[in-house]
């Protein structure tokens, strides 16, 4: 607690400080002084310079106006153009969350709007964007993020105290164990340990494994993992093969922090709730319930890209753009005082896509890198995106012209938005006047989140959403399926394009579409993503003429096509280029998240081309550094 005492020496006489607290890696000062709350920048700069910690000044309960009066004042200050949607007051934190259609109008030129709100209400404002698409799922997810601020204040303080525990003196060592995702695609999970700390990076399910079997989940019973001794969990992104078992950790007794970006947090909520629902529909029991998701959300800490965050006494975390899906992160862990630096890529894309910028390579130090190998095999090469788009559109138009339906299985997160981005220009053309693009599963809910966090998207899409009012998610001929009746309408209706989950055809609404559309040779099915071994998608992709759908035998007469080039994963050459272009070249690379052959092939190629130590560890294998 010495740091908190050190803060006091920098405070002016009129600061009237009521409390100084840790909130995770930050220091928060609660003041009853109007003058100090409104004018503290010089003091904060001095504290940050001396202590090298982020510092925030907030009003105490003695200072801010009653919520009812503050609400009226904010409504007077914020102009109609902002589209004010909701005000959420959190007295224990001295904060008011302002949700609006146009946050920039609330913030004002150089923050002038926020300054006026502070001055006239004496609350600390935080602005969030209202989705452009109505979604009950998104609304529920966002409700969870602001529940129980009193608990959160105490929780963050406890996290901060643990981070600042004195380090013990002993031999410095680092151990990394793969609990899932090694030599396979699915159930990604790594345990990183030092003498001081234990953290998990990702904790997913295997979508290709039989539901409920041990192969479906990471090795959370490994002897080296003790959930009561776990200090932190870091989530790279919200696909279920990385995030699907996060709530289970909280069910089994973990009660520490979860670190990820804001979009990843929100999408994780949606995906895990959907997983519970699908399990129930398929007469399976999910390994957790909604209360465990709520536990995780209440303990989630959301650093911005590039923000260095202490997460244990000897580990600092930095998240950077991975270019894979909305909010996806490359996870950089700095261990000790310059002892070792680890870069865990999760899934990443080192290419400019429709929705996202390429993965970031600006890391000052990387000694060990853990890279995905999904497309790391010798023959894995993505065709240029422009060629993929032409191929997709050609197959789509052929099917529509002969009166058929185009069935496109996609993940709700990632590939569906890429396809919509590509179709956006087509949907504006006269050609599409007679056709509809249906979206089933959680696609429209995830679209809503893309409109909530445009700052995470490519500049092109940002401009469309924020400046040109030409959002690819709001075209007139897009229709979200919200009921069984609407699904039947899409099946029985005329020629159309149907984007539906799941992306590997392992469950969800795609199964019902297959049952009715697969026998008709007028229809087509276009695969735009990876189909893992053991999935129905891989079976169809390999040419099966008969499949089992929900216990029934179905003939496959529709035309099937696989279009490569929309991937949110780096291909073999892009992975090599990413390693070469890292600001700091790694000394060692571990390959994971790929079929066994691809993990070994990529490891061999990186060793030969970059002259570095590489390996393709298996699950439960331990790697030691230093």
C-alpha positions as CSV (number, residue, x, y, z in Angstrom):
1,X,0.0,0.0,0.0
2,X,3.1,2.3,0.0
3,X,2.2,3.6,-3.5
4,X,-1.1,5.0,-2.2
5,X,0.8,6.8,0.6
6,X,3.3,8.1,-2.0
7,X,0.4,9.7,-4.0
8,X,-0.4,12.0,-1.0
9,X,2.8,13.9,-1.2
10,X,1.8,15.2,-4.7
11,X,-1.7,16.4,-3.7
12,X,-2.4,20.1,-3.3
13,X,-3.7,21.5,0.0
14,X,-7.2,22.0,-1.5
15,X,-7.5,18.4,-2.8
16,X,-9.9,17.4,0.0
17,X,-9.2,13.7,-0.8
18,X,-11.7,11.3,0.6
19,X,-10.2,8.1,-0.6
20,X,-7.2,6.8,-2.7
21,X,-7.7,3.3,-4.1
22,X,-6.2,0.8,-6.4
23,X,-8.6,-0.2,-9.2
24,X,-6.7,-3.1,-10.8
25,X,-3.5,-1.5,-12.2
26,X,-4.8,2.1,-11.9
27,X,-4.8,4.5,-9.0
28,X,-8.1,6.3,-8.4
29,X,-8.4,9.4,-6.3
30,X,-11.9,10.3,-4.9
31,X,-12.2,14.0,-4.0
32,X,-14.8,16.2,-2.3
33,X,-13.2,19.4,-3.8
34,X,-14.9,20.9,-6.7
35,X,-11.8,22.8,-7.7
36,X,-9.5,19.8,-7.6
37,X,-12.0,17.6,-9.5
38,X,-12.3,20.1,-12.3
39,X,-8.6,21.1,-12.4
40,X,-6.2,18.3,-11.6
41,X,-4.2,17.7,-14.8
42,X,-0.9,19.0,-13.6
43,X,-1.1,17.0,-10.4
44,X,-2.0,13.8,-12.3
45,X,0.8,14.3,-14.8
46,X,3.3,14.6,-11.9
47,X,2.0,11.4,-10.2
48,X,2.1,9.5,-13.4
49,X,5.6,10.7,-14.1
50,X,6.9,9.6,-10.7
51,X,4.9,6.4,-10.1
52,X,4.5,5.2,-13.7
53,X,0.9,4.3,-13.1
54,X,-2.3,5.5,-14.6
55,X,-4.2,7.9,-12.3
56,X,-7.8,9.1,-12.4
57,X,-9.6,11.7,-10.3
58,X,-13.3,11.1,-9.5
59,X,-15.9,12.9,-7.4
60,X,-16.9,11.5,-4.0
61,X,-20.5,11.2,-3.0
62,X,-20.3,14.5,-1.1
63,X,-19.6,16.3,-4.4
64,X,-21.7,15.2,-7.3
65,X,-25.3,16.4,-7.8
66,X,-28.2,14.0,-7.2
67,X,-28.8,11.7,-10.2
68,X,-32.2,13.2,-11.0
69,X,-30.8,16.8,-11.2
70,X,-27.6,15.6,-13.1
71,X,-29.8,13.7,-15.6
72,X,-31.8,16.9,-16.4
73,X,-28.6,18.9,-16.7
74,X,-27.0,16.4,-19.1
75,X,-30.1,16.3,-21.3
76,X,-29.9,20.1,-21.5
77,X,-26.2,20.0,-22.4
78,X,-26.3,17.2,-25.0
79,X,-27.7,18.4,-28.3
80,X,-30.4,16.4,-30.2
81,X,-28.0,15.4,-32.9
82,X,-26.2,13.1,-30.4
83,X,-29.2,10.8,-30.1
84,X,-29.0,10.4,-26.3
85,X,-30.2,6.9,-25.5
86,X,-29.5,6.1,-21.8
87,X,-27.9,7.5,-18.7
88,X,-26.5,5.0,-16.1
89,X,-25.4,6.5,-12.8
90,X,-22.9,4.6,-10.6
91,X,-22.6,6.6,-7.4
92,X,-20.1,4.3,-5.8
93,X,-17.7,5.0,-8.7
94,X,-18.7,8.6,-9.2
95,X,-19.4,7.8,-12.8
96,X,-22.2,8.4,-15.2
97,X,-22.3,6.2,-18.4
98,X,-23.8,8.1,-21.3
99,X,-25.0,6.0,-24.2
100,X,-25.7,7.9,-27.4
101,X,-26.0,7.3,-31.2
102,X,-23.2,9.8,-31.9
103,X,-20.7,9.8,-29.0
104,X,-18.6,12.5,-30.7
105,X,-21.5,15.0,-30.3
106,X,-21.5,14.3,-26.6
107,X,-17.7,14.5,-26.2
108,X,-17.5,17.8,-28.2
109,X,-14.6,19.5,-29.8
110,X,-11.4,18.5,-27.8
111,X,-13.6,17.2,-25.0
112,X,-15.5,20.4,-24.4
113,X,-18.8,18.6,-24.0
114,X,-17.4,16.3,-21.3
115,X,-15.8,19.3,-19.6
116,X,-19.2,21.0,-19.4
117,X,-20.9,17.9,-18.1
118,X,-18.2,17.6,-15.3
119,X,-18.5,21.2,-14.4
120,X,-22.3,21.4,-14.2
121,X,-23.0,17.9,-12.7
122,X,-19.8,17.1,-10.9
123,X,-20.0,13.5,-12.1
124,X,-17.3,11.8,-14.1
125,X,-18.8,11.0,-17.6
126,X,-18.0,7.9,-19.7
127,X,-19.5,7.8,-23.2
128,X,-20.6,4.7,-25.1
129,X,-22.0,4.3,-28.5
130,X,-25.6,3.0,-29.0
131,X,-25.8,0.2,-31.6
132,X,-27.4,1.2,-34.9
133,X,-29.2,-2.1,-34.9
134,X,-31.8,-3.1,-32.3
135,X,-30.8,-6.3,-30.5
136,X,-32.2,-7.7,-27.3
137,X,-29.1,-9.9,-27.0
138,X,-26.8,-6.9,-27.2
139,X,-29.0,-5.0,-24.8
140,X,-28.8,-7.9,-22.3
141,X,-25.0,-8.2,-22.7
142,X,-24.5,-4.5,-22.1
143,X,-26.8,-4.6,-19.0
144,X,-24.5,-7.2,-17.5
145,X,-21.4,-5.0,-18.0
146,X,-22.8,-2.3,-15.7
147,X,-24.4,-4.4,-13.0
148,X,-23.3,-4.1,-9.3
149,X,-20.8,-1.3,-9.4
150,X,-20.3,-1.5,-5.6
151,X,-19.0,-5.1,-6.0
152,X,-16.8,-4.0,-8.9
153,X,-15.2,-1.2,-7.0
154,X,-14.2,-3.6,-4.2
155,X,-13.2,-6.3,-6.6
156,X,-10.9,-4.0,-8.6
157,X,-9.3,-2.8,-5.4
158,X,-8.6,-6.3,-4.3
159,X,-7.0,-7.1,-7.7
160,X,-4.9,-4.0,-7.4
161,X,-3.6,-5.1,-4.0
162,X,-2.6,-8.5,-5.3
163,X,-0.8,-7.1,-8.3
164,X,1.3,-5.0,-6.0
165,X,2.3,-7.8,-3.6
166,X,6.0,-7.8,-2.8
167,X,7.8,-10.3,-5.0
168,X,9.6,-13.2,-3.2
169,X,13.3,-13.7,-3.8
170,X,14.1,-16.9,-5.5
171,X,15.1,-18.5,-8.8
172,X,13.4,-16.9,-11.8
173,X,11.8,-19.4,-14.1
174,X,9.0,-19.5,-16.6
175,X,6.9,-22.5,-17.6
176,X,4.3,-22.8,-20.4
177,X,1.9,-25.7,-20.7
178,X,-0.6,-26.4,-23.5
179,X,-3.9,-27.5,-22.0
180,X,-5.7,-27.5,-25.4
181,X,-5.2,-26.4,-29.0
182,X,-1.8,-28.0,-29.5
183,X,-1.8,-30.0,-32.8
184,X,-5.5,-29.4,-33.2
185,X,-8.0,-26.7,-34.0
186,X,-10.2,-26.2,-30.9
187,X,-10.2,-25.9,-27.1
188,X,-7.3,-23.4,-27.1
189,X,-5.8,-23.0,-23.6
190,X,-2.3,-22.2,-22.3
191,X,-1.1,-22.0,-18.7
192,X,1.8,-19.6,-18.1
193,X,3.6,-19.9,-14.8
194,X,6.4,-18.3,-12.9
195,X,7.4,-18.5,-9.3
196,X,5.1,-15.6,-8.6
197,X,2.2,-16.1,-11.0
198,X,-0.2,-18.4,-12.8
199,X,-2.3,-17.1,-15.7
200,X,-4.4,-18.8,-18.4
201,X,-4.5,-17.6,-22.0
202,X,-7.8,-18.6,-23.6
203,X,-10.1,-21.4,-22.5
204,X,-12.2,-22.8,-25.3
205,X,-14.2,-25.8,-26.5
206,X,-13.6,-28.1,-29.5
207,X,-16.5,-27.6,-31.9
208,X,-15.6,-30.8,-33.7
209,X,-15.6,-33.1,-30.6
210,X,-18.6,-34.9,-29.3
211,X,-20.5,-32.6,-26.9
212,X,-19.8,-33.4,-23.3
213,X,-16.8,-35.6,-23.9
214,X,-13.4,-34.8,-22.4
215,X,-12.1,-34.1,-25.9
216,X,-14.5,-31.2,-26.1
217,X,-12.8,-29.3,-23.2
218,X,-9.2,-28.3,-22.3
219,X,-7.3,-30.4,-19.7
220,X,-8.4,-28.3,-16.8
221,X,-7.6,-31.3,-14.5
222,X,-3.9,-31.0,-15.3
223,X,-1.9,-31.3,-12.0
224,X,-0.1,-28.0,-12.6
225,X,-3.4,-26.0,-12.8
226,X,-5.0,-25.0,-9.5
227,X,-7.9,-22.6,-10.0
228,X,-7.6,-21.3,-6.5
229,X,-4.0,-20.2,-7.3
230,X,-4.8,-18.8,-10.7
231,X,-4.1,-15.0,-10.8
232,X,-5.6,-14.0,-14.1
233,X,-7.2,-15.2,-17.3
234,X,-6.5,-13.4,-20.7
235,X,-8.9,-13.9,-23.6
236,X,-7.6,-13.2,-27.1
237,X,-11.0,-13.2,-28.8
238,X,-14.5,-14.5,-28.4
239,X,-14.8,-17.4,-30.8
240,X,-16.0,-20.4,-28.9
241,X,-12.8,-22.5,-29.5
242,X,-11.0,-19.8,-27.4
243,X,-13.7,-18.5,-25.1
244,X,-16.3,-21.3,-24.7
245,X,-15.1,-22.5,-21.3
246,X,-14.3,-19.2,-19.6
247,X,-17.6,-19.2,-17.5
248,X,-16.8,-22.8,-16.4
249,X,-13.6,-21.5,-14.7
250,X,-15.8,-19.3,-12.5
251,X,-18.3,-22.1,-11.9
252,X,-15.4,-24.2,-10.6
253,X,-14.2,-21.6,-8.1
254,X,-11.9,-19.2,-10.0
255,X,-12.9,-15.6,-8.9
256,X,-10.1,-13.5,-10.3
257,X,-9.9,-11.1,-13.2
258,X,-10.6,-11.7,-16.9
259,X,-8.7,-9.4,-19.3
260,X,-9.9,-8.8,-22.9
261,X,-11.1,-5.9,-25.1
262,X,-14.6,-4.5,-24.7
263,X,-16.0,-6.1,-27.9
264,X,-14.5,-9.4,-26.9
265,X,-16.3,-9.2,-23.5
266,X,-19.6,-8.4,-25.1
267,X,-19.4,-11.1,-27.8
268,X,-18.3,-13.7,-25.2
269,X,-21.5,-13.0,-23.3
270,X,-23.6,-13.5,-26.4
271,X,-21.7,-16.6,-27.7
272,X,-21.8,-18.4,-24.3
273,X,-25.5,-17.6,-23.7
274,X,-26.1,-19.0,-27.2
275,X,-24.1,-22.1,-26.4
276,X,-26.2,-22.8,-23.4
277,X,-29.4,-22.4,-25.5
278,X,-28.2,-24.7,-28.3
279,X,-27.1,-27.3,-25.8
280,X,-30.6,-27.2,-24.2
281,X,-32.3,-27.6,-27.7
282,X,-30.1,-30.6,-28.5
283,X,-30.9,-32.2,-25.1
284,X,-27.3,-31.7,-24.0
285,X,-26.2,-30.1,-20.7
286,X,-23.9,-27.1,-21.0
287,X,-21.0,-27.2,-18.5
288,X,-22.2,-23.9,-16.9
289,X,-25.2,-21.6,-16.7
290,X,-25.9,-17.9,-17.2
291,X,-25.0,-17.1,-13.5
292,X,-21.4,-18.2,-14.3
293,X,-21.3,-15.9,-17.3
294,X,-22.4,-13.1,-15.0
295,X,-19.6,-13.9,-12.6
296,X,-17.1,-13.6,-15.4
297,X,-18.5,-10.3,-16.7
298,X,-18.4,-8.7,-13.3
299,X,-14.7,-9.5,-13.1
300,X,-13.7,-8.5,-16.6
301,X,-11.1,-5.7,-17.1
302,X,-10.9,-4.2,-20.6
303,X,-7.6,-2.6,-21.5
304,X,-7.4,-0.6,-24.8
305,X,-5.1,-1.7,-27.5
306,X,-1.5,-0.7,-26.7
307,X,-2.2,-0.1,-23.0
308,X,0.4,-1.7,-20.7
309,X,-1.4,-3.3,-17.7
310,X,0.1,-4.9,-14.7
311,X,-1.8,-8.2,-14.1
312,X,0.4,-10.0,-11.5
313,X,3.4,-8.9,-9.4
314,X,5.7,-10.0,-12.2
315,X,3.6,-9.8,-15.4
316,X,2.5,-6.9,-17.6
317,X,0.0,-7.4,-20.4
318,X,-0.4,-5.5,-23.7
319,X,-3.2,-6.3,-26.1
320,X,-2.8,-5.3,-29.8
321,X,-5.0,-5.7,-32.9
322,X,-4.9,-9.2,-34.3
323,X,-7.0,-8.5,-37.4
324,X,-9.0,-11.7,-36.9
325,X,-12.4,-10.6,-35.7
326,X,-13.9,-7.6,-33.9
327,X,-11.9,-6.9,-30.8
328,X,-9.4,-9.8,-31.3
329,X,-6.0,-9.3,-29.7
330,X,-2.4,-10.4,-29.9
331,X,-1.5,-11.1,-26.3
332,X,2.0,-9.8,-25.2
333,X,3.2,-10.8,-21.7
334,X,6.3,-9.1,-20.3
335,X,7.6,-11.3,-17.4
336,X,9.8,-9.9,-14.6
337,X,12.0,-6.9,-15.1
338,X,13.1,-7.7,-18.6
339,X,13.3,-11.4,-17.9
340,X,11.3,-12.7,-20.9
341,X,8.6,-11.5,-23.4
342,X,6.0,-13.9,-24.8
343,X,3.7,-13.2,-27.7
344,X,0.6,-15.4,-27.9
345,X,-1.1,-14.7,-31.2
346,X,-4.5,-16.4,-30.6
347,X,-5.9,-16.3,-34.2
348,X,-4.7,-13.5,-36.4
349,X,-4.8,-12.2,-39.9
350,X,-1.8,-10.4,-41.4
351,X,-3.8,-9.0,-44.3
352,X,-6.1,-6.1,-45.0
353,X,-9.7,-7.5,-44.8
354,X,-13.0,-5.9,-45.6
355,X,-13.7,-5.2,-41.9
356,X,-10.3,-5.0,-40.1
357,X,-6.8,-3.7,-40.2
358,X,-3.9,-6.2,-40.5
359,X,-2.4,-7.7,-37.3
360,X,0.0,-5.3,-35.5
361,X,3.7,-6.1,-35.6
362,X,5.0,-3.3,-33.3
363,X,6.3,-5.2,-30.3
364,X,9.5,-3.9,-28.7
365,X,10.6,-7.3,-27.4
366,X,9.5,-10.8,-28.2
367,X,11.7,-13.8,-27.1
368,X,9.0,-16.5,-27.5
369,X,6.1,-16.5,-29.9
370,X,3.2,-18.9,-29.9
371,X,1.5,-18.8,-33.3
372,X,-1.6,-20.4,-34.8
373,X,-1.1,-22.9,-37.7
374,X,-4.6,-23.2,-39.1
375,X,-3.3,-22.6,-42.6
376,X,0.4,-23.3,-41.9
377,X,0.6,-26.4,-44.1
378,X,2.8,-26.6,-47.2
379,X,-0.1,-26.3,-49.6
380,X,-2.0,-23.6,-47.7
381,X,-2.2,-20.4,-49.7
382,X,-5.0,-17.9,-49.6
383,X,-6.0,-16.7,-53.1
384,X,-6.2,-12.9,-53.4
385,X,-9.4,-11.5,-51.8
386,X,-10.5,-9.9,-55.1
387,X,-10.4,-13.3,-56.8
388,X,-12.3,-14.9,-54.0
389,X,-15.0,-12.2,-54.2
390,X,-15.4,-12.7,-58.0
391,X,-15.7,-16.5,-57.4
392,X,-18.3,-16.1,-54.7
393,X,-20.4,-13.6,-56.6
394,X,-20.2,-15.7,-59.8
395,X,-21.4,-18.9,-58.0
396,X,-24.1,-16.9,-56.1
397,X,-25.5,-15.3,-59.3
398,X,-25.5,-18.6,-61.2
399,X,-27.6,-20.1,-58.4
400,X,-30.0,-17.2,-58.1
401,X,-30.5,-17.0,-61.9
402,X,-31.7,-20.6,-62.0
403,X,-34.1,-20.0,-59.2
404,X,-32.1,-21.6,-56.4
405,X,-31.0,-20.6,-52.9
406,X,-27.5,-20.0,-51.8
407,X,-26.7,-21.4,-48.4
408,X,-23.6,-20.0,-46.7
409,X,-22.6,-21.5,-43.3
410,X,-20.6,-18.9,-41.4
411,X,-19.5,-18.1,-37.9
412,X,-21.8,-15.4,-36.4
413,X,-18.6,-13.5,-35.6
414,X,-16.1,-12.7,-38.4
415,X,-16.9,-14.4,-41.6
416,X,-20.5,-13.3,-41.8
417,X,-19.4,-9.6,-41.5
418,X,-16.8,-10.1,-44.2
419,X,-19.4,-11.6,-46.6
420,X,-21.8,-8.8,-45.8
421,X,-19.1,-6.2,-46.4
422,X,-18.4,-7.8,-49.8
423,X,-22.1,-7.9,-50.6
424,X,-22.7,-4.3,-49.5
425,X,-22.0,-2.8,-53.0
426,X,-24.0,-5.6,-54.7
427,X,-27.0,-4.9,-52.5
428,X,-27.2,-1.3,-53.8
429,X,-27.4,-2.5,-57.4
430,X,-30.7,-3.0,-59.4
431,X,-29.7,-6.7,-59.8
432,X,-30.5,-7.4,-56.1
433,X,-34.0,-5.7,-56.1
434,X,-35.7,-9.1,-56.3
435,X,-33.5,-11.0,-53.9
436,X,-33.1,-11.0,-50.1
437,X,-30.0,-11.8,-48.0
438,X,-31.3,-13.6,-44.9
439,X,-29.2,-13.7,-41.7
440,X,-29.9,-16.5,-39.2
441,X,-28.4,-17.4,-35.8
442,X,-26.7,-14.6,-34.0
443,X,-25.3,-12.8,-37.0
444,X,-27.5,-9.7,-36.7
445,X,-26.7,-9.4,-33.0
446,X,-23.0,-9.5,-33.8
447,X,-23.6,-6.9,-36.5
448,X,-25.1,-4.7,-33.9
449,X,-21.9,-4.8,-31.9
450,X,-19.9,-3.9,-35.0
451,X,-21.9,-0.7,-35.2
452,X,-21.2,-0.1,-31.4
453,X,-17.4,-0.3,-31.8
454,X,-16.5,1.1,-35.2
455,X,-13.2,2.3,-33.8
456,X,-12.0,-1.3,-34.0
457,X,-12.9,-1.6,-37.7
458,X,-11.0,-0.7,-40.9
459,X,-11.0,2.9,-41.9
460,X,-13.2,2.1,-44.9
461,X,-16.0,0.6,-42.8
462,X,-15.5,3.3,-40.1
463,X,-16.2,5.9,-42.7
464,X,-19.3,4.1,-43.9
465,X,-20.7,3.8,-40.4
466,X,-19.7,7.1,-39.0
467,X,-19.4,9.6,-41.8
468,X,-21.1,8.4,-45.0
469,X,-24.2,7.0,-43.3
470,X,-23.8,4.0,-45.6
471,X,-23.4,1.2,-43.2
472,X,-23.0,-2.3,-44.7
473,X,-25.1,-3.6,-41.9
474,X,-28.2,-1.5,-42.7
475,X,-29.0,-2.3,-46.3
476,X,-32.7,-2.5,-47.2
477,X,-32.5,-6.0,-48.6
478,X,-30.9,-7.6,-45.5
479,X,-33.4,-9.5,-43.3
480,X,-32.7,-11.0,-39.9
481,X,-34.5,-14.2,-39.1
482,X,-36.1,-13.9,-35.6
483,X,-38.5,-16.8,-35.5
484,X,-39.3,-20.3,-36.8
485,X,-42.0,-18.8,-39.0
486,X,-39.5,-16.4,-40.6
487,X,-37.1,-19.3,-41.2
488,X,-39.8,-21.3,-42.9
489,X,-40.5,-18.2,-45.1
490,X,-36.9,-18.1,-46.1
491,X,-36.9,-21.9,-46.9
492,X,-40.2,-21.8,-48.9
493,X,-39.7,-18.4,-50.6
494,X,-38.0,-17.5,-53.8
495,X,-34.3,-17.3,-54.7
496,X,-32.2,-15.8,-51.9
497,X,-28.9,-15.9,-50.1
498,X,-29.0,-17.4,-46.6
499,X,-26.1,-16.6,-44.2
500,X,-26.5,-18.9,-41.2
501,X,-24.6,-20.5,-38.3
502,X,-22.8,-22.6,-37.4
503,X,-19.7,-22.1,-39.6
504,X,-18.6,-25.7,-39.5
505,X,-22.2,-27.1,-39.8
506,X,-22.0,-28.6,-36.3
507,X,-25.4,-27.4,-35.1
508,X,-27.7,-24.3,-35.0
509,X,-30.1,-23.2,-37.7
510,X,-27.9,-24.4,-40.7
511,X,-29.1,-27.9,-39.9
512,X,-32.8,-27.0,-40.6
513,X,-31.8,-25.3,-43.9
514,X,-29.8,-28.3,-44.9
515,X,-32.7,-30.7,-44.3
516,X,-34.9,-28.8,-46.7
517,X,-32.4,-27.3,-49.2
518,X,-29.8,-30.1,-49.6
519,X,-32.0,-32.4,-51.8
520,X,-32.7,-29.7,-54.4
521,X,-30.0,-29.5,-57.2
522,X,-31.1,-25.9,-58.0
523,X,-29.6,-24.8,-54.6
524,X,-26.0,-24.3,-53.8
525,X,-23.8,-24.3,-50.6
526,X,-20.8,-22.1,-50.5
527,X,-18.1,-22.7,-47.8
528,X,-16.2,-19.6,-47.0
529,X,-14.3,-20.8,-43.9
530,X,-12.3,-23.7,-42.5
531,X,-14.1,-27.0,-41.9
532,X,-12.4,-29.0,-39.2
533,X,-11.8,-32.7,-39.3
534,X,-14.8,-34.6,-37.9
535,X,-17.4,-31.8,-38.7
536,X,-20.4,-32.2,-40.9
537,X,-19.0,-29.3,-42.9
538,X,-15.9,-31.2,-43.7
539,X,-18.0,-34.2,-44.7
540,X,-20.1,-32.2,-47.2
541,X,-17.0,-30.3,-48.4
542,X,-15.4,-33.7,-49.2
543,X,-18.3,-34.7,-51.4
544,X,-20.7,-36.7,-49.2
545,X,-23.9,-37.5,-51.2
546,X,-25.9,-38.5,-48.0
547,X,-25.7,-37.0,-44.5
548,X,-27.4,-37.3,-41.2
549,X,-29.3,-34.2,-40.0
550,X,-30.9,-34.3,-36.6
551,X,-31.3,-38.0,-36.8
552,X,-32.6,-38.1,-40.4
553,X,-30.8,-39.2,-43.6
554,X,-30.7,-36.4,-46.1
555,X,-29.6,-36.6,-49.8
556,X,-27.0,-34.0,-50.8
557,X,-27.9,-32.9,-54.4
558,X,-27.2,-29.2,-54.0
559,X,-24.0,-27.8,-55.6
560,X,-21.2,-27.3,-53.2
561,X,-18.3,-24.9,-53.5
562,X,-15.4,-23.9,-51.3
563,X,-14.1,-20.3,-51.8
564,X,-10.7,-19.6,-50.3
565,X,-9.7,-16.1,-49.6
566,X,-12.1,-14.8,-47.0
567,X,-10.2,-16.3,-44.2
568,X,-9.7,-14.4,-41.0
569,X,-6.6,-16.5,-40.4
570,X,-3.1,-15.8,-41.9
571,X,-2.0,-18.3,-44.5
572,X,1.4,-19.9,-44.5
573,X,3.3,-17.1,-46.2
574,X,1.5,-14.4,-44.2
575,X,2.6,-16.1,-40.9
576,X,6.2,-16.2,-42.2
577,X,5.9,-12.5,-43.2
578,X,4.4,-11.6,-39.8
579,X,7.4,-13.3,-38.0
580,X,9.9,-11.5,-40.2
581,X,8.2,-8.1,-39.8
582,X,7.9,-8.2,-36.0
583,X,9.8,-5.2,-34.6
584,X,11.6,-7.7,-32.4
585,X,12.4,-11.0,-33.9
586,X,11.6,-14.0,-31.7
587,X,14.2,-16.5,-30.6
588,X,11.8,-19.3,-30.4
589,X,8.4,-20.1,-32.0
590,X,5.9,-22.6,-30.8
591,X,3.1,-23.7,-33.3
592,X,-0.4,-24.5,-32.2
593,X,-4.1,-24.2,-33.4
594,X,-3.6,-26.4,-36.5
595,X,-3.9,-30.0,-37.6
596,X,-0.8,-32.0,-36.5
597,X,0.8,-32.1,-39.9
598,X,0.4,-28.4,-40.4
599,X,1.8,-27.5,-37.0
600,X,5.0,-29.6,-37.8
601,X,5.3,-28.2,-41.3
602,X,5.0,-24.6,-40.2
603,X,7.5,-25.2,-37.4
604,X,10.0,-26.7,-39.8
605,X,9.6,-23.9,-42.4
606,X,10.0,-21.2,-39.7
607,X,13.1,-22.9,-38.4
608,X,14.7,-23.1,-41.9
609,X,13.7,-19.7,-43.2
610,X,14.2,-17.6,-40.0
611,X,17.0,-19.7,-38.5
612,X,15.3,-19.8,-35.1
613,X,14.4,-22.5,-32.6
614,X,10.9,-23.9,-33.3
615,X,8.7,-26.7,-32.0
616,X,5.1,-28.1,-32.3
617,X,4.3,-29.1,-28.7
618,X,1.5,-31.5,-27.9
619,X,-1.2,-31.0,-25.3
620,X,0.2,-31.3,-21.7
621,X,3.7,-30.8,-22.9
622,X,5.7,-28.3,-20.8
623,X,8.1,-25.7,-22.3
624,X,10.5,-24.0,-20.0
625,X,12.3,-20.6,-20.6
626,X,15.3,-19.2,-18.6
